[in-house]
């Protein structure tokens, strides 16, 4: 810390089950051997108090004292945090950087909002909804099935299911190739769709794979 060879991620989060707020600080450092390491410094229950600037700073100072550090030493640390106004104000005396993950989440939240896509790109929105439904089905319905079996929804024939995935793949592929018109942010969705479509592509290319009723199963 004295040599300024580390940074700290500082964030507040909530346990959705118990609805309890926490504050967590994690150190990221480079050792004398130039090895990158990380360590959770503390996680503090923040539920009894309001998440104000003063309360956050008070808890941070209290925890720092338990670690054997004083406020003067924190001037050598770069804090990586979200863009919450209360956290920014609590860390105002120190060097700060915005968390890239939080920034990207903010940037993509609105362009990929369902209402925005439904109005601006209805065809793409429809295909993305189908892709999402297929992903949800595969994740929830295949858990208890053998790894060699791919089950298709009961109301959809295997060929129709394959065709649906192929349509999603083709639509998103065309968006990716012409993303200059649709917007550069759509490339990630296109790549996700291509990956989903390739699931069936690999299945079709696998010897000994056949369709029986509503199941894709490996021939015994």
ABEGO torsion letter per residue (X at the ends): XAAGABBBBBBBBBBAAAGBBBBBBBBBBBBAAGBBBBBBABBBBAAABBBBAAAAAAAAAAAAAAAGBBAAAAAABBBBBBABAAAAAAAAABBBBBBAAAAAAAAAAAAABAAAAAAABAAAAAAAAAAAAAAAAAAAAAAABBAABBBBBAABBAAAAAAAAAAAAAAAAAAAAAAAAAEAAAAAAAAAAAAAAAAAAAAAABBGBBBBEABBBBBX
